[in-house]
Every structure is written in structure tokens, then in C-alpha cells.
């Protein structure tokens, strides 16, 4: 489980928008850049 947490932490620190998708296309994780975009645009 530590590896997953470290991977998510690394993805979150990237300055580009990154989303982790489930096999069916459902978004399971968004990084900080996506969250900042959502907050800035009211989404």
C-alpha cells in the first residue's frame, strides 16, 4: 500500500493535470493541478 500512496503523492505534485482512471473510465484520483483548476473555475 505504501507504493500506491507514494505514487499518488508523486502524481499530485506534478504541475500538469493528471487523472487516474478505472478500467471502466471512472475517475478515481485527480492531482493538485486538476483540483486547483476546478476551484478556480467553480467546478
CHARMM-style PDB file with segment names, atoms N, HN, CA, C and O in Angstrom:
ATOM      1  N   UNK     1       0.820  -1.195   0.000  1.00  0.00      PROA
ATOM      2  CA  UNK     1       0.000   0.000   0.000  1.00  0.00      PROA
ATOM      3  C   UNK     1       0.862   1.257   0.000  1.00  0.00      PROA
ATOM      4  O   UNK     1       0.462   2.282  -0.553  1.00  0.00      PROA
ATOM      5  N   UNK     2       2.016   1.190   0.602  1.00  0.00      PROA
ATOM      6  HN  UNK     2       2.341   0.358   1.051  1.00  0.00      PROA
ATOM      7  CA  UNK     2       2.920   2.340   0.645  1.00  0.00      PROA
ATOM      8  C   UNK     2       3.269   2.803  -0.763  1.00  0.00      PROA
ATOM      9  O   UNK     2       3.381   4.004  -1.010  1.00  0.00      PROA
ATOM     10  N   UNK     3       3.443   1.859  -1.693  1.00  0.00      PROA
ATOM     11  HN  UNK     3       3.352   0.883  -1.493  1.00  0.00      PROA
ATOM     12  CA  UNK     3       3.792   2.222  -3.066  1.00  0.00      PROA
ATOM     13  C   UNK     3       2.671   3.022  -3.732  1.00  0.00      PROA
ATOM     14  O   UNK     3       2.939   3.967  -4.474  1.00  0.00      PROA
ATOM     15  N   UNK     4       1.445   2.655  -3.477  1.00  0.00      PROA
ATOM     16  HN  UNK     4       1.226   1.887  -2.875  1.00  0.00      PROA
ATOM     17  CA  UNK     4       0.306   3.369  -4.055  1.00  0.00      PROA
ATOM     18  C   UNK     4       0.245   4.783  -3.503  1.00  0.00      PROA
ATOM     19  O   UNK     4       0.037   5.733  -4.258  1.00  0.00      PROA
ATOM     20  N   UNK     5       0.425   4.934  -2.199  1.00  0.00      PROA
ATOM     21  HN  UNK     5       0.594   4.162  -1.586  1.00  0.00      PROA
ATOM     22  CA  UNK     5       0.395   6.260  -1.589  1.00  0.00      PROA
ATOM     23  C   UNK     5       1.517   7.134  -2.141  1.00  0.00      PROA
ATOM     24  O   UNK     5       1.305   8.317  -2.408  1.00  0.00      PROA
ATOM     25  N   UNK     6       2.697   6.567  -2.313  1.00  0.00      PROA
ATOM     26  HN  UNK     6       2.869   5.606  -2.097  1.00  0.00      PROA
ATOM     27  CA  UNK     6       3.836   7.318  -2.853  1.00  0.00      PROA
ATOM     28  C   UNK     6       3.566   7.715  -4.301  1.00  0.00      PROA
ATOM     29  O   UNK     6       3.885   8.837  -4.695  1.00  0.00      PROA
ATOM     30  N   UNK     7       2.991   6.829  -5.094  1.00  0.00      PROA
ATOM     31  HN  UNK     7       2.732   5.918  -4.774  1.00  0.00      PROA
ATOM     32  CA  UNK     7       2.658   7.129  -6.482  1.00  0.00      PROA
ATOM     33  C   UNK     7       1.643   8.265  -6.556  1.00  0.00      PROA
ATOM     34  O   UNK     7       1.805   9.186  -7.356  1.00  0.00      PROA
ATOM     35  N   UNK     8       0.609   8.211  -5.738  1.00  0.00      PROA
ATOM     36  HN  UNK     8       0.477   7.462  -5.088  1.00  0.00      PROA
ATOM     37  CA  UNK     8      -0.403   9.265  -5.735  1.00  0.00      PROA
ATOM     38  C   UNK     8       0.184  10.594  -5.277  1.00  0.00      PROA
ATOM     39  O   UNK     8      -0.181  11.646  -5.802  1.00  0.00      PROA
ATOM     40  N   UNK     9       1.080  10.556  -4.313  1.00  0.00      PROA
ATOM     41  HN  UNK     9       1.377   9.701  -3.887  1.00  0.00      PROA
ATOM     42  CA  UNK     9       1.751  11.776  -3.870  1.00  0.00      PROA
ATOM     43  C   UNK     9       2.583  12.378  -4.999  1.00  0.00      PROA
ATOM     44  O   UNK     9       2.581  13.592  -5.201  1.00  0.00      PROA
ATOM     45  N   UNK    10       3.289  11.530  -5.728  1.00  0.00      PROA
ATOM     46  HN  UNK    10       3.291  10.544  -5.564  1.00  0.00      PROA
ATOM     47  CA  UNK    10       4.112  11.987  -6.847  1.00  0.00      PROA
ATOM     48  C   UNK    10       3.246  12.582  -7.949  1.00  0.00      PROA
ATOM     49  O   UNK    10       3.552  13.656  -8.465  1.00  0.00      PROA
ATOM     50  N   UNK    11       2.170  11.896  -8.314  1.00  0.00      PROA
ATOM     51  HN  UNK    11       1.921  11.023  -7.895  1.00  0.00      PROA
ATOM     52  CA  UNK    11       1.270  12.405  -9.350  1.00  0.00      PROA
ATOM     53  C   UNK    11       0.654  13.734  -8.935  1.00  0.00      PROA
ATOM     54  O   UNK    11       0.474  14.626  -9.764  1.00  0.00      PROA
ATOM     55  N   UNK    12       0.335  13.864  -7.672  1.00  0.00      PROA
ATOM     56  HN  UNK    12       0.481  13.140  -6.998  1.00  0.00      PROA
ATOM     57  CA  UNK    12      -0.275  15.101  -7.193  1.00  0.00      PROA
ATOM     58  C   UNK    12       0.679  16.278  -7.272  1.00  0.00      PROA
ATOM     59  O   UNK    12       0.243  17.420  -7.415  1.00  0.00      PROA
ATOM     60  N   UNK    13       1.969  16.017  -7.183  1.00  0.00      PROA
ATOM     61  HN  UNK    13       2.323  15.089  -7.067  1.00  0.00      PROA
ATOM     62  CA  UNK    13       2.950  17.103  -7.191  1.00  0.00      PROA
ATOM     63  C   UNK    13       3.277  17.596  -8.601  1.00  0.00      PROA
ATOM     64  O   UNK    13       3.923  18.635  -8.744  1.00  0.00      PROA
ATOM     65  N   UNK    14       2.858  16.894  -9.624  1.00  0.00      PROA
ATOM     66  HN  UNK    14       2.334  16.050  -9.507  1.00  0.00      PROA
ATOM     67  CA  UNK    14       3.158  17.309 -10.989  1.00  0.00      PROA
ATOM     68  C   UNK    14       2.391  18.585 -11.341  1.00  0.00      PROA
ATOM     69  O   UNK    14       1.237  18.741 -10.943  1.00  0.00      PROA
ATOM     70  N   UNK    15       3.026  19.501 -12.087  1.00  0.00      PROA
ATOM     71  HN  UNK    15       3.963  19.374 -12.410  1.00  0.00      PROA
ATOM     72  CA  UNK    15       2.365  20.762 -12.436  1.00  0.00      PROA
ATOM     73  C   UNK    15       1.360  20.640 -13.585  1.00  0.00      PROA
ATOM     74  O   UNK    15       0.715  21.625 -13.942  1.00  0.00      PROA
ATOM     75  N   UNK    16       1.221  19.464 -14.160  1.00  0.00      PROA
ATOM     76  HN  UNK    16       1.746  18.663 -13.870  1.00  0.00      PROA
ATOM     77  CA  UNK    16       0.265  19.247 -15.251  1.00  0.00      PROA
ATOM     78  C   UNK    16      -0.945  18.499 -14.703  1.00  0.00      PROA
ATOM     79  O   UNK    16      -0.864  17.866 -13.650  1.00  0.00      PROA
ATOM     80  N   UNK    17      -2.070  18.573 -15.420  1.00  0.00      PROA
ATOM     81  HN  UNK    17      -2.136  19.088 -16.275  1.00  0.00      PROA
ATOM     82  CA  UNK    17      -3.283  17.879 -14.992  1.00  0.00      PROA
ATOM     83  C   UNK    17      -3.130  16.384 -15.213  1.00  0.00      PROA
ATOM     84  O   UNK    17      -2.817  15.936 -16.316  1.00  0.00      PROA
ATOM     85  N   UNK    18      -3.356  15.607 -14.137  1.00  0.00      PROA
ATOM     86  HN  UNK    18      -3.610  15.971 -13.241  1.00  0.00      PROA
ATOM     87  CA  UNK    18      -3.260  14.150 -14.201  1.00  0.00      PROA
ATOM     88  C   UNK    18      -4.491  13.562 -13.540  1.00  0.00      PROA
ATOM     89  O   UNK    18      -4.865  13.962 -12.438  1.00  0.00      PROA
ATOM     90  N   UNK    19      -5.118  12.613 -14.212  1.00  0.00      PROA
ATOM     91  HN  UNK    19      -4.815  12.288 -15.108  1.00  0.00      PROA
ATOM     92  CA  UNK    19      -6.240  11.876 -13.641  1.00  0.00      PROA
ATOM     93  C   UNK    19      -5.928  10.389 -13.722  1.00  0.00      PROA
ATOM     94  O   UNK    19      -5.355   9.917 -14.704  1.00  0.00      PROA
ATOM     95  N   UNK    20      -6.313   9.654 -12.677  1.00  0.00      PROA
ATOM     96  HN  UNK    20      -6.779  10.038 -11.880  1.00  0.00      PROA
ATOM     97  CA  UNK    20      -6.168   8.206 -12.658  1.00  0.00      PROA
ATOM     98  C   UNK    20      -7.552   7.638 -12.926  1.00  0.00      PROA
ATOM     99  O   UNK    20      -8.511   7.954 -12.222  1.00  0.00      PROA
ATOM    100  N   UNK    21      -7.649   6.801 -13.947  1.00  0.00      PROA
ATOM    101  HN  UNK    21      -6.870   6.545 -14.519  1.00  0.00      PROA
ATOM    102  CA  UNK    21      -8.935   6.240 -14.349  1.00  0.00      PROA
ATOM    103  C   UNK    21      -9.029   4.762 -14.017  1.00  0.00      PROA
ATOM    104  O   UNK    21      -8.037   4.034 -14.065  1.00  0.00      PROA
ATOM    105  N   UNK    22     -10.232   4.331 -13.680  1.00  0.00      PROA
ATOM    106  HN  UNK    22     -11.038   4.922 -13.641  1.00  0.00      PROA
ATOM    107  CA  UNK    22     -10.524   2.916 -13.505  1.00  0.00      PROA
ATOM    108  C   UNK    22     -10.680   2.301 -14.902  1.00  0.00      PROA
ATOM    109  O   UNK    22     -10.852   3.034 -15.876  1.00  0.00      PROA
ATOM    110  N   UNK    23     -10.624   0.980 -15.015  1.00  0.00      PROA
ATOM    111  HN  UNK    23     -10.485   0.384 -14.225  1.00  0.00      PROA
ATOM    112  CA  UNK    23     -10.778   0.346 -16.333  1.00  0.00      PROA
ATOM    113  C   UNK    23     -12.064   0.738 -17.075  1.00  0.00      PROA
ATOM    114  O   UNK    23     -12.098   0.733 -18.305  1.00  0.00      PROA
ATOM    115  N   UNK    24     -13.119   1.076 -16.323  1.00  0.00      PROA
ATOM    116  HN  UNK    24     -13.092   1.080 -15.324  1.00  0.00      PROA
ATOM    117  CA  UNK    24     -14.381   1.457 -16.974  1.00  0.00      PROA
ATOM    118  C   UNK    24     -14.444   2.941 -17.323  1.00  0.00      PROA
ATOM    119  O   UNK    24     -15.455   3.414 -17.844  1.00  0.00      PROA
ATOM    120  N   UNK    25     -13.358   3.685 -17.035  1.00  0.00      PROA
ATOM    121  HN  UNK    25     -12.537   3.301 -16.612  1.00  0.00      PROA
ATOM    122  CA  UNK    25     -13.304   5.100 -17.364  1.00  0.00      PROA
ATOM    123  C   UNK    25     -13.675   6.031 -16.225  1.00  0.00      PROA
ATOM    124  O   UNK    25     -13.597   7.250 -16.378  1.00  0.00      PROA
ATOM    125  N   UNK    26     -14.073   5.488 -15.101  1.00  0.00      PROA
ATOM    126  HN  UNK    26     -14.136   4.498 -14.977  1.00  0.00      PROA
ATOM    127  CA  UNK    26     -14.401   6.295 -13.934  1.00  0.00      PROA
ATOM    128  C   UNK    26     -13.128   6.928 -13.372  1.00  0.00      PROA
ATOM    129  O   UNK    26     -12.102   6.260 -13.242  1.00  0.00      PROA
ATOM    130  N   UNK    27     -13.199   8.207 -13.043  1.00  0.00      PROA
ATOM    131  HN  UNK    27     -14.032   8.749 -13.149  1.00  0.00      PROA
ATOM    132  CA  UNK    27     -12.053   8.897 -12.448  1.00  0.00      PROA
ATOM    133  C   UNK    27     -11.947   8.474 -10.991  1.00  0.00      PROA
ATOM    134  O   UNK    27     -12.903   8.609 -10.228  1.00  0.00      PROA
ATOM    135  N   UNK    28     -10.775   7.960 -10.607  1.00  0.00      PROA
ATOM    136  HN  UNK    28      -9.999   7.851 -11.228  1.00  0.00      PROA
ATOM    137  CA  UNK    28     -10.593   7.553  -9.215  1.00  0.00      PROA
ATOM    138  C   UNK    28      -9.730   8.532  -8.430  1.00  0.00      PROA
ATOM    139  O   UNK    28      -9.873   8.631  -7.212  1.00  0.00      PROA
ATOM    140  N   UNK    29      -8.847   9.251  -9.091  1.00  0.00      PROA
ATOM    141  HN  UNK    29      -8.731   9.172 -10.081  1.00  0.00      PROA
ATOM    142  CA  UNK    29      -7.987  10.226  -8.416  1.00  0.00      PROA
ATOM    143  C   UNK    29      -7.702  11.394  -9.354  1.00  0.00      PROA
ATOM    144  O   UNK    29      -7.588  11.210 -10.565  1.00  0.00      PROA
ATOM    145  N   UNK    30      -7.586  12.587  -8.794  1.00  0.00      PROA
ATOM    146  HN  UNK    30      -7.678  12.737  -7.810  1.00  0.00      PROA
ATOM    147  CA  UNK    30      -7.157  13.777  -9.524  1.00  0.00      PROA
ATOM    148  C   UNK    30      -5.985  14.382  -8.776  1.00  0.00      PROA
ATOM    149  O   UNK    30      -5.924  14.314  -7.549  1.00  0.00      PROA
ATOM    150  N   UNK    31      -5.059  14.971  -9.508  1.00  0.00      PROA
ATOM    151  HN  UNK    31      -5.108  15.026 -10.506  1.00  0.00      PROA
ATOM    152  CA  UNK    31      -3.930  15.597  -8.828  1.00  0.00      PROA
ATOM    153  C   UNK    31      -4.251  17.040  -8.456  1.00  0.00      PROA
ATOM    154  O   UNK    31      -5.323  17.558  -8.770  1.00  0.00      PROA
ATOM    155  N   UNK    32      -3.298  17.673  -7.779  1.00  0.00      PROA
ATOM    156  HN  UNK    32      -2.428  17.252  -7.524  1.00  0.00      PROA
ATOM    157  CA  UNK    32      -3.469  19.045  -7.293  1.00  0.00      PROA
ATOM    158  C   UNK    32      -3.800  20.018  -8.411  1.00  0.00      PROA
ATOM    159  O   UNK    32      -4.616  20.921  -8.222  1.00  0.00      PROA
ATOM    160  N   UNK    33      -3.178  19.849  -9.576  1.00  0.00      PROA
ATOM    161  HN  UNK    33      -2.515  19.116  -9.729  1.00  0.00      PROA
ATOM    162  CA  UNK    33      -3.429  20.762 -10.700  1.00  0.00      PROA
ATOM    163  C   UNK    33      -4.898  20.722 -11.121  1.00  0.00      PROA
ATOM    164  O   UNK    33      -5.492  21.768 -11.386  1.00  0.00      PROA
ATOM    165  N   UNK    34      -5.491  19.527 -11.186  1.00  0.00      PROA
ATOM    166  HN  UNK    34      -5.009  18.678 -10.970  1.00  0.00      PROA
ATOM    167  CA  UNK    34      -6.913  19.429 -11.532  1.00  0.00      PROA
ATOM    168  C   UNK    34      -7.773  20.050 -10.453  1.00  0.00      PROA
ATOM    169  O   UNK    34      -8.737  20.753 -10.755  1.00  0.00      PROA
ATOM    170  N   UNK    35      -7.434  19.797  -9.189  1.00  0.00      PROA
ATOM    171  HN  UNK    35      -6.651  19.226  -8.944  1.00  0.00      PROA
ATOM    172  CA  UNK    35      -8.222  20.362  -8.093  1.00  0.00      PROA
ATOM    173  C   UNK    35      -8.148  21.892  -8.090  1.00  0.00      PROA
ATOM    174  O   UNK    35      -9.146  22.563  -7.824  1.00  0.00      PROA
ATOM    175  N   UNK    36      -6.980  22.434  -8.384  1.00  0.00      PROA
ATOM    176  HN  UNK    36      -6.170  21.889  -8.600  1.00  0.00      PROA
ATOM    177  CA  UNK    36      -6.826  23.890  -8.448  1.00  0.00      PROA
ATOM    178  C   UNK    36      -7.644  24.457  -9.604  1.00  0.00      PROA
ATOM    179  O   UNK    36      -8.276  25.503  -9.457  1.00  0.00      PROA
ATOM    180  N   UNK    37      -7.640  23.782 -10.751  1.00  0.00      PROA
ATOM    181  HN  UNK    37      -7.126  22.932 -10.871  1.00  0.00      PROA
ATOM    182  CA  UNK    37      -8.438  24.208 -11.895  1.00  0.00      PROA
ATOM    183  C   UNK    37      -9.924  24.201 -11.534  1.00  0.00      PROA
ATOM    184  O   UNK    37     -10.649  25.149 -11.837  1.00  0.00      PROA
ATOM    185  N   UNK    38     -10.365  23.132 -10.889  1.00  0.00      PROA
ATOM    186  HN  UNK    38      -9.776  22.362 -10.643  1.00  0.00      PROA
ATOM    187  CA  UNK    38     -11.774  23.035 -10.504  1.00  0.00      PROA
ATOM    188  C   UNK    38     -12.153  24.157  -9.545  1.00  0.00      PROA
ATOM    189  O   UNK    38     -13.217  24.760  -9.684  1.00  0.00      PROA
ATOM    190  N   UNK    39     -11.295  24.439  -8.582  1.00  0.00      PROA
ATOM    191  HN  UNK    39     -10.430  23.950  -8.469  1.00  0.00      PROA
ATOM    192  CA  UNK    39     -11.578  25.502  -7.625  1.00  0.00      PROA
ATOM    193  C   UNK    39     -11.606  26.876  -8.303  1.00  0.00      PROA
ATOM    194  O   UNK    39     -12.439  27.721  -7.975  1.00  0.00      PROA
ATOM    195  N   UNK    40     -10.702  27.084  -9.234  1.00  0.00      PROA
ATOM    196  HN  UNK    40     -10.026  26.398  -9.500  1.00  0.00      PROA
ATOM    197  CA  UNK    40     -10.615  28.377  -9.921  1.00  0.00      PROA
ATOM    198  C   UNK    40     -11.785  28.619 -10.854  1.00  0.00      PROA
ATOM    199  O   UNK    40     -12.158  29.765 -11.105  1.00  0.00      PROA
ATOM    200  N   UNK    41     -12.369  27.540 -11.371  1.00  0.00      PROA
ATOM    201  HN  UNK    41     -12.067  26.609 -11.167  1.00  0.00      PROA
ATOM    202  CA  UNK    41     -13.470  27.691 -12.329  1.00  0.00      PROA
ATOM    203  C   UNK    41     -14.823  27.394 -11.708  1.00  0.00      PROA
ATOM    204  O   UNK    41     -15.840  27.426 -12.401  1.00  0.00      PROA
ATOM    205  N   UNK    42     -14.853  27.105 -10.412  1.00  0.00      PROA
ATOM    206  HN  UNK    42     -14.027  27.079  -9.849  1.00  0.00      PROA
ATOM    207  CA  UNK    42     -16.103  26.834  -9.735  1.00  0.00      PROA
ATOM    208  C   UNK    42     -16.732  25.512 -10.094  1.00  0.00      PROA
ATOM    209  O   UNK    42     -17.955  25.377 -10.056  1.00  0.00      PROA
ATOM    210  N   UNK    43     -15.930  24.546 -10.438  1.00  0.00      PROA
ATOM    211  HN  UNK    43     -14.936  24.655 -10.469  1.00  0.00      PROA
ATOM    212  CA  UNK    43     -16.474  23.227 -10.817  1.00  0.00      PROA
ATOM    213  C   UNK    43     -16.256  22.203  -9.748  1.00  0.00      PROA
ATOM    214  OT1 UNK    43     -16.652  21.049  -9.909  1.00  0.00      PROA
TER     215      UNK     43
END
